[in-house]
Amino acid sequence: MGAKSWFCDPNSTWQKGAIENINKRIRRYLPSNTDLTQVSQAHLTALAHNLNATPRKCLGFNTPAEVLASLLQEAA
């Protein structure tokens, strides 16, 4: 694949702000103490759809789904 990986140091959340941002978005729907074994797949799928259908300033107010579709179309 040729993709580079990078790992944050433990307990150094400031090193990767994007991860903390998405965690904050997820916690709006699932508090941090939620037992995921008790959450249905349908609920998780709906959550993922909601997150991917929300416009983001960093994406020019496009949704992540729109940006992905555009990139896939360009690559085809």
N, CA, C, O and CB atoms as a CASP TS submission, in Angstrom:
PFRMAT TS
TARGET T0000
AUTHOR 0000-0000-0000
METHOD Language model
MODEL 1
PARENT N/A
ATOM      1  N   MET     1       0.830  -1.181   0.000  1.00  0.00           N
ATOM      2  CA  MET     1       0.000   0.000   0.000  1.00  0.00           C
ATOM      3  C   MET     1       0.878   1.249   0.000  1.00  0.00           C
ATOM      4  O   MET     1       0.500   2.260  -0.593  1.00  0.00           O
ATOM      5  CB  MET     1      -0.946  -0.004   1.208  1.00  0.00           C
ATOM      6  N   GLY     2       2.024   1.202   0.643  1.00  0.00           N
ATOM      7  CA  GLY     2       2.919   2.351   0.657  1.00  0.00           C
ATOM      8  C   GLY     2       2.518   3.459   1.603  1.00  0.00           C
ATOM      9  O   GLY     2       3.053   4.564   1.513  1.00  0.00           O
ATOM     10  N   ALA     3       1.592   3.194   2.506  1.00  0.00           N
ATOM     11  CA  ALA     3       1.144   4.227   3.449  1.00  0.00           C
ATOM     12  C   ALA     3       2.068   4.262   4.663  1.00  0.00           C
ATOM     13  O   ALA     3       2.497   3.220   5.158  1.00  0.00           O
ATOM     14  CB  ALA     3      -0.321   3.970   3.893  1.00  0.00           C
ATOM     15  N   LYS     4       2.365   5.459   5.131  1.00  0.00           N
ATOM     16  CA  LYS     4       3.184   5.612   6.319  1.00  0.00           C
ATOM     17  C   LYS     4       2.293   5.590   7.553  1.00  0.00           C
ATOM     18  O   LYS     4       1.147   6.036   7.515  1.00  0.00           O
ATOM     19  CB  LYS     4       4.006   6.916   6.259  1.00  0.00           C
ATOM     20  N   SER     5       2.834   5.067   8.641  1.00  0.00           N
ATOM     21  CA  SER     5       2.120   5.025   9.918  1.00  0.00           C
ATOM     22  C   SER     5       2.865   5.850  10.940  1.00  0.00           C
ATOM     23  O   SER     5       4.084   6.006  10.869  1.00  0.00           O
ATOM     24  CB  SER     5       1.949   3.576  10.416  1.00  0.00           C
ATOM     25  N   TRP     6       2.123   6.371  11.882  1.00  0.00           N
ATOM     26  CA  TRP     6       2.717   7.127  12.981  1.00  0.00           C
ATOM     27  C   TRP     6       1.901   6.851  14.216  1.00  0.00           C
ATOM     28  O   TRP     6       0.671   6.847  14.164  1.00  0.00           O
ATOM     29  CB  TRP     6       2.774   8.657  12.674  1.00  0.00           C
ATOM     30  N   PHE     7       2.572   6.618  15.332  1.00  0.00           N
ATOM     31  CA  PHE     7       1.883   6.316  16.581  1.00  0.00           C
ATOM     32  C   PHE     7       2.162   7.404  17.598  1.00  0.00           C
ATOM     33  O   PHE     7       3.307   7.821  17.772  1.00  0.00           O
ATOM     34  CB  PHE     7       2.313   4.945  17.129  1.00  0.00           C
ATOM     35  N   CYS     8       1.131   7.859  18.260  1.00  0.00           N
ATOM     36  CA  CYS     8       1.275   8.847  19.334  1.00  0.00           C
ATOM     37  C   CYS     8       1.915   8.181  20.546  1.00  0.00           C
ATOM     38  O   CYS     8       1.792   6.972  20.747  1.00  0.00           O
ATOM     39  CB  CYS     8      -0.103   9.469  19.712  1.00  0.00           C
ATOM     40  N   ASP     9       2.590   8.980  21.338  1.00  0.00           N
ATOM     41  CA  ASP     9       3.078   8.492  22.620  1.00  0.00           C
ATOM     42  C   ASP     9       1.874   8.277  23.535  1.00  0.00           C
ATOM     43  O   ASP     9       0.894   9.016  23.444  1.00  0.00           O
ATOM     44  CB  ASP     9       4.106   9.491  23.257  1.00  0.00           C
ATOM     45  N   PRO    10       1.935   7.269  24.419  1.00  0.00           N
ATOM     46  CA  PRO    10       0.820   7.047  25.348  1.00  0.00           C
ATOM     47  C   PRO    10       0.512   8.301  26.169  1.00  0.00           C
ATOM     48  O   PRO    10       1.420   9.002  26.616  1.00  0.00           O
ATOM     49  CB  PRO    10       1.139   5.875  26.287  1.00  0.00           C
ATOM     50  N   ASN    11      -0.765   8.567  26.355  1.00  0.00           N
ATOM     51  CA  ASN    11      -1.239   9.713  27.146  1.00  0.00           C
ATOM     52  C   ASN    11      -0.786  11.056  26.591  1.00  0.00           C
ATOM     53  O   ASN    11      -0.627  12.016  27.345  1.00  0.00           O
ATOM     54  CB  ASN    11      -0.763   9.583  28.569  1.00  0.00           C
ATOM     55  N   SER    12      -0.578  11.134  25.287  1.00  0.00           N
ATOM     56  CA  SER    12      -0.163  12.385  24.641  1.00  0.00           C
ATOM     57  C   SER    12      -1.181  12.752  23.573  1.00  0.00           C
ATOM     58  O   SER    12      -0.853  12.808  22.388  1.00  0.00           O
ATOM     59  CB  SER    12       1.263  12.257  24.021  1.00  0.00           C
ATOM     60  N   THR    13      -2.403  13.000  23.991  1.00  0.00           N
ATOM     61  CA  THR    13      -3.503  13.219  23.051  1.00  0.00           C
ATOM     62  C   THR    13      -3.297  14.427  22.158  1.00  0.00           C
ATOM     63  O   THR    13      -3.868  14.484  21.069  1.00  0.00           O
ATOM     64  CB  THR    13      -4.787  13.376  23.801  1.00  0.00           C
ATOM     65  N   TRP    14      -2.500  15.389  22.584  1.00  0.00           N
ATOM     66  CA  TRP    14      -2.269  16.584  21.777  1.00  0.00           C
ATOM     67  C   TRP    14      -1.465  16.276  20.516  1.00  0.00           C
ATOM     68  O   TRP    14      -1.400  17.108  19.612  1.00  0.00           O
ATOM     69  CB  TRP    14      -1.550  17.639  22.601  1.00  0.00           C
ATOM     70  N   GLN    15      -0.860  15.107  20.444  1.00  0.00           N
ATOM     71  CA  GLN    15      -0.026  14.772  19.291  1.00  0.00           C
ATOM     72  C   GLN    15      -0.857  14.453  18.046  1.00  0.00           C
ATOM     73  O   GLN    15      -0.340  14.513  16.931  1.00  0.00           O
ATOM     74  CB  GLN    15       0.868  13.592  19.627  1.00  0.00           C
ATOM     75  N   LYS    16      -2.097  14.125  18.217  1.00  0.00           N
ATOM     76  CA  LYS    16      -2.945  13.796  17.068  1.00  0.00           C
ATOM     77  C   LYS    16      -4.346  14.339  17.311  1.00  0.00           C
ATOM     78  O   LYS    16      -5.253  13.604  17.699  1.00  0.00           O
ATOM     79  CB  LYS    16      -2.986  12.258  16.819  1.00  0.00           C
ATOM     80  N   GLY    17      -4.505  15.628  17.077  1.00  0.00           N
ATOM     81  CA  GLY    17      -5.764  16.306  17.359  1.00  0.00           C
ATOM     82  C   GLY    17      -6.960  15.763  16.606  1.00  0.00           C
ATOM     83  O   GLY    17      -8.078  15.793  17.120  1.00  0.00           O
ATOM     84  N   ALA    18      -6.744  15.262  15.384  1.00  0.00           N
ATOM     85  CA  ALA    18      -7.867  14.760  14.595  1.00  0.00           C
ATOM     86  C   ALA    18      -8.533  13.566  15.274  1.00  0.00           C
ATOM     87  O   ALA    18      -9.753  13.415  15.210  1.00  0.00           O
ATOM     88  CB  ALA    18      -7.398  14.369  13.193  1.00  0.00           C
ATOM     89  N   ILE    19      -7.742  12.727  15.919  1.00  0.00           N
ATOM     90  CA  ILE    19      -8.300  11.569  16.619  1.00  0.00           C
ATOM     91  C   ILE    19      -9.162  12.033  17.786  1.00  0.00           C
ATOM     92  O   ILE    19     -10.262  11.522  17.999  1.00  0.00           O
ATOM     93  CB  ILE    19      -7.174  10.631  17.119  1.00  0.00           C
ATOM     94  N   GLU    20      -8.656  13.005  18.541  1.00  0.00           N
ATOM     95  CA  GLU    20      -9.432  13.522  19.667  1.00  0.00           C
ATOM     96  C   GLU    20     -10.711  14.192  19.181  1.00  0.00           C
ATOM     97  O   GLU    20     -11.741  14.129  19.853  1.00  0.00           O
ATOM     98  CB  GLU    20      -8.595  14.511  20.487  1.00  0.00           C
ATOM     99  N   ASN    21     -10.649  14.834  18.018  1.00  0.00           N
ATOM    100  CA  ASN    21     -11.833  15.485  17.462  1.00  0.00           C
ATOM    101  C   ASN    21     -12.912  14.451  17.154  1.00  0.00           C
ATOM    102  O   ASN    21     -14.072  14.636  17.523  1.00  0.00           O
ATOM    103  CB  ASN    21     -11.470  16.276  16.188  1.00  0.00           C
ATOM    104  N   ILE    22     -12.536  13.365  16.482  1.00  0.00           N
ATOM    105  CA  ILE    22     -13.547  12.355  16.149  1.00  0.00           C
ATOM    106  C   ILE    22     -14.037  11.652  17.409  1.00  0.00           C
ATOM    107  O   ILE    22     -15.211  11.292  17.498  1.00  0.00           O
ATOM    108  CB  ILE    22     -12.977  11.324  15.153  1.00  0.00           C
ATOM    109  N   ASN    23     -13.142  11.451  18.394  1.00  0.00           N
ATOM    110  CA  ASN    23     -13.589  10.858  19.657  1.00  0.00           C
ATOM    111  C   ASN    23     -14.636  11.740  20.327  1.00  0.00           C
ATOM    112  O   ASN    23     -15.618  11.240  20.877  1.00  0.00           O
ATOM    113  CB  ASN    23     -12.396  10.641  20.605  1.00  0.00           C
ATOM    114  N   LYS    24     -14.425  13.053  20.278  1.00  0.00           N
ATOM    115  CA  LYS    24     -15.395  13.984  20.870  1.00  0.00           C
ATOM    116  C   LYS    24     -16.735  13.889  20.140  1.00  0.00           C
ATOM    117  O   LYS    24     -17.792  13.918  20.771  1.00  0.00           O
ATOM    118  CB  LYS    24     -14.858  15.440  20.821  1.00  0.00           C
ATOM    119  N   ARG    25     -16.689  13.777  18.826  1.00  0.00           N
ATOM    120  CA  ARG    25     -17.926  13.652  18.049  1.00  0.00           C
ATOM    121  C   ARG    25     -18.669  12.357  18.401  1.00  0.00           C
ATOM    122  O   ARG    25     -19.891  12.350  18.548  1.00  0.00           O
ATOM    123  CB  ARG    25     -17.614  13.691  16.539  1.00  0.00           C
ATOM    124  N   ILE    26     -17.916  11.271  18.532  1.00  0.00           N
ATOM    125  CA  ILE    26     -18.525   9.980  18.869  1.00  0.00           C
ATOM    126  C   ILE    26     -19.144  10.031  20.258  1.00  0.00           C
ATOM    127  O   ILE    26     -20.223   9.480  20.476  1.00  0.00           O
ATOM    128  CB  ILE    26     -17.481   8.848  18.792  1.00  0.00           C
ATOM    129  N   ARG    27     -18.472  10.687  21.199  1.00  0.00           N
ATOM    130  CA  ARG    27     -18.977  10.749  22.576  1.00  0.00           C
ATOM    131  C   ARG    27     -20.279  11.537  22.687  1.00  0.00           C
ATOM    132  O   ARG    27     -20.968  11.436  23.702  1.00  0.00           O
ATOM    133  CB  ARG    27     -17.934  11.370  23.482  1.00  0.00           C
ATOM    134  N   ARG    28     -20.627  12.312  21.674  1.00  0.00           N
ATOM    135  CA  ARG    28     -21.934  12.976  21.686  1.00  0.00           C
ATOM    136  C   ARG    28     -23.052  11.937  21.661  1.00  0.00           C
ATOM    137  O   ARG    28     -24.141  12.163  22.190  1.00  0.00           O
ATOM    138  CB  ARG    28     -22.069  13.941  20.482  1.00  0.00           C
ATOM    139  N   TYR    29     -22.765  10.797  21.039  1.00  0.00           N
ATOM    140  CA  TYR    29     -23.754   9.734  20.892  1.00  0.00           C
ATOM    141  C   TYR    29     -23.515   8.574  21.853  1.00  0.00           C
ATOM    142  O   TYR    29     -24.456   7.935  22.323  1.00  0.00           O
ATOM    143  CB  TYR    29     -23.749   9.225  19.472  1.00  0.00           C
ATOM    144  N   LEU    30     -22.235   8.313  22.138  1.00  0.00           N
ATOM    145  CA  LEU    30     -21.866   7.206  23.017  1.00  0.00           C
ATOM    146  C   LEU    30     -20.918   7.728  24.091  1.00  0.00           C
ATOM    147  O   LEU    30     -19.753   7.997  23.794  1.00  0.00           O
ATOM    148  CB  LEU    30     -21.210   6.040  22.213  1.00  0.00           C
ATOM    149  N   PRO    31     -21.377   7.877  25.314  1.00  0.00           N
ATOM    150  CA  PRO    31     -20.475   8.336  26.377  1.00  0.00           C
ATOM    151  C   PRO    31     -19.260   7.411  26.503  1.00  0.00           C
ATOM    152  O   PRO    31     -19.327   6.244  26.116  1.00  0.00           O
ATOM    153  CB  PRO    31     -21.227   8.411  27.725  1.00  0.00           C
ATOM    154  N   SER    32     -18.174   7.919  27.033  1.00  0.00           N
ATOM    155  CA  SER    32     -16.919   7.159  27.080  1.00  0.00           C
ATOM    156  C   SER    32     -17.020   5.874  27.894  1.00  0.00           C
ATOM    157  O   SER    32     -16.201   4.974  27.706  1.00  0.00           O
ATOM    158  CB  SER    32     -15.828   8.020  27.651  1.00  0.00           C
ATOM    159  N   ASN    33     -17.981   5.761  28.776  1.00  0.00           N
ATOM    160  CA  ASN    33     -18.126   4.539  29.577  1.00  0.00           C
ATOM    161  C   ASN    33     -19.111   3.546  28.966  1.00  0.00           C
ATOM    162  O   ASN    33     -19.512   2.595  29.636  1.00  0.00           O
ATOM    163  CB  ASN    33     -18.574   4.894  30.980  1.00  0.00           C
ATOM    164  N   THR    34     -19.510   3.745  27.711  1.00  0.00           N
ATOM    165  CA  THR    34     -20.475   2.874  27.048  1.00  0.00           C
ATOM    166  C   THR    34     -19.866   1.502  26.782  1.00  0.00           C
ATOM    167  O   THR    34     -18.748   1.403  26.276  1.00  0.00           O
ATOM    168  CB  THR    34     -20.957   3.506  25.734  1.00  0.00           C
ATOM    169  N   ASP    35     -20.593   0.457  27.119  1.00  0.00           N
ATOM    170  CA  ASP    35     -20.192  -0.914  26.811  1.00  0.00           C
ATOM    171  C   ASP    35     -20.640  -1.209  25.382  1.00  0.00           C
ATOM    172  O   ASP    35     -21.830  -1.387  25.122  1.00  0.00           O
ATOM    173  CB  ASP    35     -20.809  -1.947  27.836  1.00  0.00           C
ATOM    174  N   LEU    36     -19.684  -1.261  24.463  1.00  0.00           N
ATOM    175  CA  LEU    36     -20.030  -1.425  23.049  1.00  0.00           C
ATOM    176  C   LEU    36     -20.649  -2.786  22.742  1.00  0.00           C
ATOM    177  O   LEU    36     -21.292  -2.951  21.706  1.00  0.00           O
ATOM    178  CB  LEU    36     -18.800  -1.230  22.196  1.00  0.00           C
ATOM    179  N   THR    37     -20.463  -3.755  23.626  1.00  0.00           N
ATOM    180  CA  THR    37     -21.117  -5.047  23.402  1.00  0.00           C
ATOM    181  C   THR    37     -22.626  -4.938  23.569  1.00  0.00           C
ATOM    182  O   THR    37     -23.365  -5.826  23.143  1.00  0.00           O
ATOM    183  CB  THR    37     -20.561  -6.102  24.363  1.00  0.00           C
ATOM    184  N   GLN    38     -23.087  -3.855  24.186  1.00  0.00           N
ATOM    185  CA  GLN    38     -24.514  -3.641  24.407  1.00  0.00           C
ATOM    186  C   GLN    38     -25.138  -2.717  23.357  1.00  0.00           C
ATOM    187  O   GLN    38     -26.330  -2.415  23.419  1.00  0.00           O
ATOM    188  CB  GLN    38     -24.738  -3.066  25.793  1.00  0.00           C
ATOM    189  N   VAL    39     -24.332  -2.272  22.399  1.00  0.00           N
ATOM    190  CA  VAL    39     -24.815  -1.365  21.353  1.00  0.00           C
ATOM    191  C   VAL    39     -25.020  -2.185  20.083  1.00  0.00           C
ATOM    192  O   VAL    39     -24.132  -2.932  19.672  1.00  0.00           O
ATOM    193  CB  VAL    39     -23.807  -0.174  21.106  1.00  0.00           C
ATOM    194  N   SER    40     -26.179  -2.047  19.470  1.00  0.00           N
ATOM    195  CA  SER    40     -26.488  -2.845  18.279  1.00  0.00           C
ATOM    196  C   SER    40     -25.667  -2.388  17.074  1.00  0.00           C
ATOM    197  O   SER    40     -25.227  -1.242  16.987  1.00  0.00           O
ATOM    198  CB  SER    40     -27.985  -2.760  17.954  1.00  0.00           C
ATOM    199  N   GLN    41     -25.482  -3.321  16.161  1.00  0.00           N
ATOM    200  CA  GLN    41     -24.780  -2.993  14.921  1.00  0.00           C
ATOM    201  C   GLN    41     -25.550  -1.927  14.147  1.00  0.00           C
ATOM    202  O   GLN    41     -24.945  -1.058  13.521  1.00  0.00           O
ATOM    203  CB  GLN    41     -24.587  -4.256  14.051  1.00  0.00           C
ATOM    204  N   ALA    42     -26.864  -1.987  14.187  1.00  0.00           N
ATOM    205  CA  ALA    42     -27.681  -0.983  13.497  1.00  0.00           C
ATOM    206  C   ALA    42     -27.419   0.408  14.071  1.00  0.00           C
ATOM    207  O   ALA    42     -27.342   1.386  13.327  1.00  0.00           O
ATOM    208  CB  ALA    42     -29.181  -1.333  13.610  1.00  0.00           C
ATOM    209  N   HIS    43     -27.284   0.493  15.392  1.00  0.00           N
ATOM    210  CA  HIS    43     -27.007   1.786  16.029  1.00  0.00           C
ATOM    211  C   HIS    43     -25.624   2.294  15.619  1.00  0.00           C
ATOM    212  O   HIS    43     -25.466   3.478  15.323  1.00  0.00           O
ATOM    213  CB  HIS    43     -27.099   1.666  17.572  1.00  0.00           C
ATOM    214  N   LEU    44     -24.621   1.410  15.600  1.00  0.00           N
ATOM    215  CA  LEU    44     -23.271   1.813  15.198  1.00  0.00           C
ATOM    216  C   LEU    44     -23.231   2.232  13.731  1.00  0.00           C
ATOM    217  O   LEU    44     -22.533   3.180  13.371  1.00  0.00           O
ATOM    218  CB  LEU    44     -22.278   0.670  15.443  1.00  0.00           C
ATOM    219  N   THR    45     -23.978   1.525  12.888  1.00  0.00           N
ATOM    220  CA  THR    45     -24.038   1.877  11.468  1.00  0.00           C
ATOM    221  C   THR    45     -24.688   3.242  11.283  1.00  0.00           C
ATOM    222  O   THR    45     -24.223   4.050  10.479  1.00  0.00           O
ATOM    223  CB  THR    45     -24.812   0.808  10.677  1.00  0.00           C
ATOM    224  N   ALA    46     -25.759   3.500  12.023  1.00  0.00           N
ATOM    225  CA  ALA    46     -26.424   4.809  11.951  1.00  0.00           C
ATOM    226  C   ALA    46     -25.498   5.910  12.449  1.00  0.00           C
ATOM    227  O   ALA    46     -25.473   7.002  11.881  1.00  0.00           O
ATOM    228  CB  ALA    46     -27.727   4.803  12.773  1.00  0.00           C
ATOM    229  N   LEU    47     -24.742   5.635  13.500  1.00  0.00           N
ATOM    230  CA  LEU    47     -23.780   6.604  14.015  1.00  0.00           C
ATOM    231  C   LEU    47     -22.718   6.914  12.967  1.00  0.00           C
ATOM    232  O   LEU    47     -22.398   8.080  12.735  1.00  0.00           O
ATOM    233  CB  LEU    47     -23.123   6.079  15.301  1.00  0.00           C
ATOM    234  N   ALA    48     -22.172   5.885  12.334  1.00  0.00           N
ATOM    235  CA  ALA    48     -21.163   6.091  11.296  1.00  0.00           C
ATOM    236  C   ALA    48     -21.732   6.905  10.141  1.00  0.00           C
ATOM    237  O   ALA    48     -21.068   7.803   9.625  1.00  0.00           O
ATOM    238  CB  ALA    48     -20.636   4.745  10.783  1.00  0.00           C
ATOM    239  N   HIS    49     -22.957   6.593   9.737  1.00  0.00           N
ATOM    240  CA  HIS    49     -23.594   7.356   8.658  1.00  0.00           C
ATOM    241  C   HIS    49     -23.750   8.821   9.054  1.00  0.00           C
ATOM    242  O   HIS    49     -23.468   9.719   8.260  1.00  0.00           O
ATOM    243  CB  HIS    49     -24.969   6.753   8.304  1.00  0.00           C
ATOM    244  N   ASN    50     -24.198   9.058  10.282  1.00  0.00           N
ATOM    245  CA  ASN    50     -24.389  10.427  10.761  1.00  0.00           C
ATOM    246  C   ASN    50     -23.061  11.185  10.759  1.00  0.00           C
ATOM    247  O   ASN    50     -22.999  12.329  10.310  1.00  0.00           O
ATOM    248  CB  ASN    50     -25.002  10.424  12.178  1.00  0.00           C
ATOM    249  N   LEU    51     -22.006  10.554  11.257  1.00  0.00           N
ATOM    250  CA  LEU    51     -20.693  11.208  11.286  1.00  0.00           C
ATOM    251  C   LEU    51     -20.185  11.504   9.872  1.00  0.00           C
ATOM    252  O   LEU    51     -19.603  12.559   9.625  1.00  0.00           O
ATOM    253  CB  LEU    51     -19.677  10.329  12.035  1.00  0.00           C
ATOM    254  N   ASN    52     -20.410  10.564   8.946  1.00  0.00           N
ATOM    255  CA  ASN    52     -19.925  10.742   7.581  1.00  0.00           C
ATOM    256  C   ASN    52     -20.796  11.672   6.750  1.00  0.00           C
ATOM    257  O   ASN    52     -20.391  12.092   5.667  1.00  0.00           O
ATOM    258  CB  ASN    52     -19.833   9.413   6.902  1.00  0.00           C
ATOM    259  N   ALA    53     -21.987  12.000   7.244  1.00  0.00           N
ATOM    260  CA  ALA    53     -22.900  12.889   6.521  1.00  0.00           C
ATOM    261  C   ALA    53     -22.911  14.301   7.102  1.00  0.00           C
ATOM    262  O   ALA    53     -23.714  15.135   6.683  1.00  0.00           O
ATOM    263  CB  ALA    53     -24.309  12.317   6.542  1.00  0.00           C
ATOM    264  N   THR    54     -22.028  14.575   8.060  1.00  0.00           N
ATOM    265  CA  THR    54     -21.968  15.892   8.690  1.00  0.00           C
ATOM    266  C   THR    54     -20.913  16.747   8.001  1.00  0.00           C
ATOM    267  O   THR    54     -19.745  16.360   7.968  1.00  0.00           O
ATOM    268  CB  THR    54     -21.663  15.766  10.201  1.00  0.00           C
ATOM    269  N   PRO    55     -21.292  17.901   7.450  1.00  0.00           N
ATOM    270  CA  PRO    55     -20.294  18.772   6.801  1.00  0.00           C
ATOM    271  C   PRO    55     -19.215  19.211   7.790  1.00  0.00           C
ATOM    272  O   PRO    55     -19.480  19.432   8.972  1.00  0.00           O
ATOM    273  CB  PRO    55     -20.980  20.014   6.191  1.00  0.00           C
ATOM    274  N   ARG    56     -17.992  19.328   7.275  1.00  0.00           N
ATOM    275  CA  ARG    56     -16.855  19.731   8.111  1.00  0.00           C
ATOM    276  C   ARG    56     -16.189  20.958   7.508  1.00  0.00           C
ATOM    277  O   ARG    56     -15.974  21.035   6.299  1.00  0.00           O
ATOM    278  CB  ARG    56     -15.830  18.573   8.256  1.00  0.00           C
ATOM    279  N   LYS    57     -15.871  21.902   8.356  1.00  0.00           N
ATOM    280  CA  LYS    57     -15.190  23.121   7.919  1.00  0.00           C
ATOM    281  C   LYS    57     -13.873  22.780   7.228  1.00  0.00           C
ATOM    282  O   LYS    57     -13.540  23.358   6.194  1.00  0.00           O
ATOM    283  CB  LYS    57     -14.937  24.059   9.116  1.00  0.00           C
ATOM    284  N   CYS    58     -13.120  21.828   7.809  1.00  0.00           N
ATOM    285  CA  CYS    58     -11.807  21.469   7.263  1.00  0.00           C
ATOM    286  C   CYS    58     -11.907  20.827   5.884  1.00  0.00           C
ATOM    287  O   CYS    58     -10.899  20.707   5.187  1.00  0.00           O
ATOM    288  CB  CYS    58     -11.091  20.525   8.211  1.00  0.00           C
ATOM    289  N   LEU    59     -13.100  20.415   5.480  1.00  0.00           N
ATOM    290  CA  LEU    59     -13.318  19.821   4.158  1.00  0.00           C
ATOM    291  C   LEU    59     -14.070  20.781   3.244  1.00  0.00           C
ATOM    292  O   LEU    59     -14.723  20.354   2.292  1.00  0.00           O
ATOM    293  CB  LEU    59     -14.090  18.501   4.283  1.00  0.00           C
ATOM    294  N   GLY    60     -13.978  22.065   3.532  1.00  0.00           N
ATOM    295  CA  GLY    60     -14.676  23.060   2.728  1.00  0.00           C
ATOM    296  C   GLY    60     -16.181  22.945   2.859  1.00  0.00           C
ATOM    297  O   GLY    60     -16.915  23.223   1.911  1.00  0.00           O
ATOM    298  N   PHE    61     -16.644  22.535   4.029  1.00  0.00           N
ATOM    299  CA  PHE    61     -18.064  22.332   4.337  1.00  0.00           C
ATOM    300  C   PHE    61     -18.697  21.236   3.488  1.00  0.00           C
ATOM    301  O   PHE    61     -19.912  21.211   3.289  1.00  0.00           O
ATOM    302  CB  PHE    61     -18.826  23.625   4.140  1.00  0.00           C
ATOM    303  N   ASN    62     -17.858  20.330   2.990  1.00  0.00           N
ATOM    304  CA  ASN    62     -18.339  19.096   2.379  1.00  0.00           C
ATOM    305  C   ASN    62     -18.387  18.034   3.466  1.00  0.00           C
ATOM    306  O   ASN    62     -17.783  18.194   4.527  1.00  0.00           O
ATOM    307  CB  ASN    62     -17.427  18.647   1.180  1.00  0.00           C
ATOM    308  N   THR    63     -19.099  16.960   3.201  1.00  0.00           N
ATOM    309  CA  THR    63     -19.131  15.857   4.157  1.00  0.00           C
ATOM    310  C   THR    63     -17.967  14.911   3.861  1.00  0.00           C
ATOM    311  O   THR    63     -17.460  14.901   2.739  1.00  0.00           O
ATOM    312  CB  THR    63     -20.494  15.099   4.094  1.00  0.00           C
ATOM    313  N   PRO    64     -17.536  14.122   4.837  1.00  0.00           N
ATOM    314  CA  PRO    64     -16.508  13.127   4.558  1.00  0.00           C
ATOM    315  C   PRO    64     -16.932  12.166   3.445  1.00  0.00           C
ATOM    316  O   PRO    64     -16.103  11.758   2.631  1.00  0.00           O
ATOM    317  CB  PRO    64     -16.183  12.346   5.822  1.00  0.00           C
ATOM    318  N   ALA    65     -18.201  11.806   3.405  1.00  0.00           N
ATOM    319  CA  ALA    65     -18.691  10.905   2.358  1.00  0.00           C
ATOM    320  C   ALA    65     -18.553  11.543   0.976  1.00  0.00           C
ATOM    321  O   ALA    65     -18.179  10.870   0.016  1.00  0.00           O
ATOM    322  CB  ALA    65     -20.159  10.526   2.621  1.00  0.00           C
ATOM    323  N   GLU    66     -18.853  12.832   0.873  1.00  0.00           N
ATOM    324  CA  GLU    66     -18.721  13.531  -0.414  1.00  0.00           C
ATOM    325  C   GLU    66     -17.265  13.596  -0.857  1.00  0.00           C
ATOM    326  O   GLU    66     -16.960  13.398  -2.033  1.00  0.00           O
ATOM    327  CB  GLU    66     -19.302  14.951  -0.317  1.00  0.00           C
ATOM    328  N   VAL    67     -16.377  13.870   0.076  1.00  0.00           N
ATOM    329  CA  VAL    67     -14.952  13.957  -0.258  1.00  0.00           C
ATOM    330  C   VAL    67     -14.431  12.594  -0.700  1.00  0.00           C
ATOM    331  O   VAL    67     -13.695  12.502  -1.682  1.00  0.00           O
ATOM    332  CB  VAL    67     -14.136  14.478   0.949  1.00  0.00           C
ATOM    333  N   LEU    68     -14.804  11.541   0.014  1.00  0.00           N
ATOM    334  CA  LEU    68     -14.377  10.196  -0.372  1.00  0.00           C
ATOM    335  C   LEU    68     -14.887   9.840  -1.762  1.00  0.00           C
ATOM    336  O   LEU    68     -14.128   9.328  -2.585  1.00  0.00           O
ATOM    337  CB  LEU    68     -14.868   9.164   0.649  1.00  0.00           C
ATOM    338  N   ALA    69     -16.155  10.103  -2.033  1.00  0.00           N
ATOM    339  CA  ALA    69     -16.728   9.801  -3.350  1.00  0.00           C
ATOM    340  C   ALA    69     -15.993  10.554  -4.447  1.00  0.00           C
ATOM    341  O   ALA    69     -15.732   9.999  -5.514  1.00  0.00           O
ATOM    342  CB  ALA    69     -18.222  10.153  -3.383  1.00  0.00           C
ATOM    343  N   SER    70     -15.658  11.809  -4.195  1.00  0.00           N
ATOM    344  CA  SER    70     -14.932  12.614  -5.173  1.00  0.00           C
ATOM    345  C   SER    70     -13.541  12.044  -5.433  1.00  0.00           C
ATOM    346  O   SER    70     -13.110  11.952  -6.582  1.00  0.00           O
ATOM    347  CB  SER    70     -14.825  14.062  -4.694  1.00  0.00           C
ATOM    348  N   LEU    71     -12.847  11.665  -4.374  1.00  0.00           N
ATOM    349  CA  LEU    71     -11.504  11.098  -4.527  1.00  0.00           C
ATOM    350  C   LEU    71     -11.540   9.766  -5.263  1.00  0.00           C
ATOM    351  O   LEU    71     -10.673   9.489  -6.093  1.00  0.00           O
ATOM    352  CB  LEU    71     -10.847  10.918  -3.162  1.00  0.00           C
ATOM    353  N   LEU    72     -12.534   8.945  -4.963  1.00  0.00           N
ATOM    354  CA  LEU    72     -12.658   7.666  -5.657  1.00  0.00           C
ATOM    355  C   LEU    72     -12.976   7.864  -7.130  1.00  0.00           C
ATOM    356  O   LEU    72     -12.486   7.121  -7.980  1.00  0.00           O
ATOM    357  CB  LEU    72     -13.734   6.811  -5.003  1.00  0.00           C
ATOM    358  N   GLN    73     -13.794   8.862  -7.433  1.00  0.00           N
ATOM    359  CA  GLN    73     -14.137   9.144  -8.825  1.00  0.00           C
ATOM    360  C   GLN    73     -12.908   9.637  -9.586  1.00  0.00           C
ATOM    361  O   GLN    73     -12.693   9.252 -10.735  1.00  0.00           O
ATOM    362  CB  GLN    73     -15.271  10.188  -8.903  1.00  0.00           C
ATOM    363  N   GLU    74     -12.100  10.486  -8.949  1.00  0.00           N
ATOM    364  CA  GLU    74     -10.876  10.986  -9.580  1.00  0.00           C
ATOM    365  C   GLU    74      -9.886   9.858  -9.844  1.00  0.00           C
ATOM    366  O   GLU    74      -9.176   9.877 -10.850  1.00  0.00           O
ATOM    367  CB  GLU    74     -10.225  12.056  -8.704  1.00  0.00           C
ATOM    368  N   ALA    75      -9.835   8.881  -8.951  1.00  0.00           N
ATOM    369  CA  ALA    75      -8.880   7.785  -9.075  1.00  0.00           C
ATOM    370  C   ALA    75      -9.297   6.765 -10.134  1.00  0.00           C
ATOM    371  O   ALA    75      -8.466   6.001 -10.625  1.00  0.00           O
ATOM    372  CB  ALA    75      -8.715   7.093  -7.738  1.00  0.00           C
ATOM    373  N   ALA    76     -10.580   6.754 -10.486  1.00  0.00           N
ATOM    374  CA  ALA    76     -11.086   5.756 -11.447  1.00  0.00           C
ATOM    375  C   ALA    76     -10.708   6.091 -12.867  1.00  0.00           C
ATOM    376  O   ALA    76     -11.056   5.354 -13.789  1.00  0.00           O
ATOM    377  CB  ALA    76     -12.590   5.639 -11.346  1.00  0.00           C
TER
END
